[in-house]
Amino acid sequence: FKNYRLRLVFSDVNIPKFIYSDDFKDWNSKAVAIICDYFWNPQKNLLSGPWVGFGLEHWDNEIVEKSSGAKASFEQEVLTVGGGYVYYLSKNCFINPWVAAHLRLNGDSEILVGSKTFENKPLQFEASLKFGWKF
């Protein structure tokens, strides 16, 4: 199992405004996930190099209609597939650029927020650059 990593992830993200319609603001998503990663070439007991991962997530979302200030909440389960590259800058410090796709498994596709309808897309993409420290 030296090539595998199992992660429990908790996140609280304010979704960038350019991702969704001008009719809305303050989209926040809190997530809990369990992800299994596979590394092709772990080096010296370090999970480094290219990796792919998949898992299940639960998202609790909240969004606000811009004109009225009305707020709506919605939940969904999501299947996640992603990959990236872990590069160690020193013995303990690393960077991890990665991308992921999230497929909504359940939850409404249209959310009524005040007088507007928010479109909850079935497929969403994400990219990030993480900095880490191995203890």
C-alpha positions in Angstrom: 0.0 0.0 0.0 3.0 2.3 -0.2 1.6 3.9 -3.4 -1.8 4.8 -1.8 -3.0 7.6 0.5 -6.5 7.9 2.1 -7.5 11.4 3.0 -10.3 12.8 5.0 -10.9 16.4 3.8 -12.8 19.3 5.4 -13.1 22.5 3.4 -14.9 25.9 3.7 -14.7 27.7 0.4 -16.1 31.1 -0.9 -16.7 30.4 -4.6 -15.1 33.1 -6.8 -17.7 35.4 -8.3 -16.6 34.8 -11.9 -17.9 31.2 -11.6 -21.6 32.1 -11.3 -24.3 34.5 -12.5 -24.3 38.3 -11.7 -27.8 37.8 -10.0 -26.1 36.1 -7.0 -23.3 36.7 -4.4 -21.6 35.1 -1.4 -21.7 31.5 -2.6 -20.2 29.4 0.2 -19.6 25.7 0.1 -18.6 23.6 3.1 -17.5 20.0 2.2 -16.5 16.8 3.8 -14.8 14.2 1.6 -13.0 10.9 1.7 -10.5 10.6 -1.1 -8.2 7.7 -2.1 -5.0 8.8 -4.0 -2.6 6.6 -6.0 1.0 7.7 -6.6 3.0 6.2 -9.5 6.5 6.7 -8.1 6.7 7.3 -4.4 10.3 8.2 -3.5 12.1 7.3 -0.2 8.9 6.8 1.8 7.5 10.1 0.4 4.3 10.3 -1.5 5.7 12.4 -4.4 5.4 12.7 -8.1 2.3 12.3 -10.2 -0.9 11.1 -8.5 -4.6 10.5 -9.3 -7.5 10.3 -6.8 -11.2 9.6 -6.5 -13.7 9.9 -3.8 -17.1 10.9 -2.4 -18.0 14.3 -1.0 -20.9 16.0 0.8 -21.3 19.7 0.1 -23.4 22.1 2.2 -24.0 25.3 0.1 -25.4 28.7 0.7 -25.9 31.5 -1.8 -27.5 35.0 -1.7 -29.6 36.7 -4.3 -27.9 40.0 -5.0 -31.0 42.3 -5.4 -33.1 41.1 -2.4 -30.5 39.7 -0.1 -32.6 36.4 0.1 -30.5 33.4 1.1 -30.9 29.8 0.1 -29.2 26.6 1.2 -28.8 23.4 -0.7 -26.9 20.1 -0.2 -25.5 17.5 -2.6 -23.3 14.4 -2.8 -20.5 14.6 -5.3 -18.2 12.1 -7.0 -14.7 13.6 -7.4 -11.9 12.6 -9.7 -8.6 14.5 -9.8 -4.9 14.4 -10.2 -1.7 16.4 -9.7 1.9 16.4 -8.9 3.7 16.5 -5.5 7.1 18.1 -5.7 9.3 18.4 -2.6 11.2 21.6 -2.3 13.1 20.4 0.8 13.0 17.4 3.1 9.6 18.5 4.5 8.3 21.3 2.3 6.3 20.5 -0.9 4.1 22.0 -3.5 1.1 20.3 -5.1 -0.6 21.7 -8.2 -3.7 19.7 -9.0 -7.0 19.7 -10.9 -10.3 17.9 -10.2 -13.8 17.3 -11.7 -16.8 17.0 -9.5 -20.0 15.2 -10.7 -23.2 16.0 -8.7 -24.9 12.7 -7.8 -28.0 14.2 -6.2 -29.5 17.5 -5.2 -31.6 20.0 -7.1 -30.4 21.4 -10.4 -32.4 24.6 -9.9 -32.4 26.4 -6.6 -34.9 29.2 -5.9 -33.2 32.1 -4.2 -35.6 34.9 -3.6 -37.2 35.6 -7.0 -34.2 34.2 -9.0 -33.3 30.6 -9.9 -29.7 29.5 -9.4 -28.5 26.8 -11.8 -26.6 24.1 -9.9 -24.5 22.6 -12.7 -24.1 18.8 -12.7 -20.3 19.0 -13.4 -17.9 21.5 -11.9 -14.1 21.8 -12.2 -11.5 23.0 -9.7 -7.7 23.8 -9.8 -5.4 24.7 -7.0 -1.8 25.0 -5.9 -1.2 23.8 -2.4 1.8 24.3 -0.2 2.5 21.7 2.4 4.7 20.5 5.3 5.4 16.9 6.1 5.8 16.2 9.8 
